[in-house]
């Protein structure tokens, strides 16, 4: 089953995104911090990670993305934030993010991002 790791320090958003992903037929795994997300990433090896950029704790979403992409280039990482400037988008692309979701997350945008992530990963895995 396709697994999606969702990372956000806000319970409401975390639960809403998890529920929506599960209704799409994917398995959603959640983490409330980047440190917890890395541990889960190592255990579960999800194909897609959706992370808030402004996580509390020792690591933000950009650093989390960089760490994940350093370890596994085939994972698709999607940024989630309440506000994206052009600078933020460029910075995120350079860190390895593949897509962006604005908060509040619209369900059609979430569905599209998750579907595109798995399509992209599938194409890459077929090349290797």
N, C-alpha and C positions, 0 to 999 in steps of 0.2 A: 504494500500500500504506500502511496505517496505521502511523505511526512512533511509537515510545515512546522517550523519552530517559530513561535510568536513571542517577542520580547517587548515588554512594556512595564513600567513601574506603577501604572494606574490600573487597578483591578477592573474597573468598569470597561475600559477599552480592551484590556487583555481578554476578558470573558466574552465581550461582544464579538471580537475578531475570531476567537477560538470557535465560538458557536457557529458563526457564519461559514468558516472554513469546513467545519464538520458537516454542515448541511450540504456543502458542495461535494461531499464524499471523500474528503481527504482526512488524514489523521492530523490533528493539531496538538502540539506539545507546547507548553507555556513556561516562561521564565520571567521573573520579576527584576532580574539584574543581569548585567553582562557576564559576571562571574558565574552565576548559575547557568546562563545560556551556554557558555563554553563547556561546562561540565556535561550538560545535556547533549550538546553537539558531539562531543567525543563519544558518548554512549550510544546515541540514537542515529547519528549520521543522516540528518534530514536533507532532502534535496533543495529545499527552499527555506530561507530565514527572512522573516519580516520583523524589523526592529525599529523601535522609536529612536530618534536621534538623541534626545535629552533624557538619558537614563540617570537615575541617582546612583551614587556609589563611585567606585574607583575607575570606571571605564564608561565612555559614552558609546552611542551606537556606531559612530564612524570608526572608532578604535576596534569595536567588536567586529565590524565588517572586515576591516583590514586583517585581523587575526584569523578569522574564518577563511577568507580568500587566500591567505598565505598558506594555510594548511590544506585547502581543497579548492582548487580553481573551478571545479565543476558546479559548486554550490551557487545558486542564484540568491542574492541578498537584495531585499527591497527595503528602502528607507520609508519611515513613517514619521510625519511631523505636522504640527499645527501651522507651520509657516516655512516656506521655502523661498529664499532669495535666489537670484541667479548665481551668486557666489556659493551659496549652500549646495546648489545642484552641481556645479562644477567640482567642488570639493568632494561631494559624494561620489561622483563618477570616477574621480581620480582614486578614491579609496576602494572602489570595486563594486559599488552598488549598481544594480541593473535597472531599477525602476524606483518610482516615488509614489507614495500615497499620502494625500493630504488628510489631516484630521479636521472635522469628523470624517471617518472613512465611509465612503459611499459603497454600498454592497456591489454594485455593478463594476466599480473600479477595482475593488478587492478581488472579485471573481476573475476579472480580466488579468490582473497582475499575477495571480496564482496560476491560472491556466497558461499564460505566456511563460512563466518561470519554468513550469514542468515541460512545456513544449521545447523551450530553449535547451534545457538540460538533456532532454531526450535526443535532440539533434546532436549535441556535443558528445554524448555517450556513444552514439552510433558511429561517429567518426573515429573515435579512439580504438 
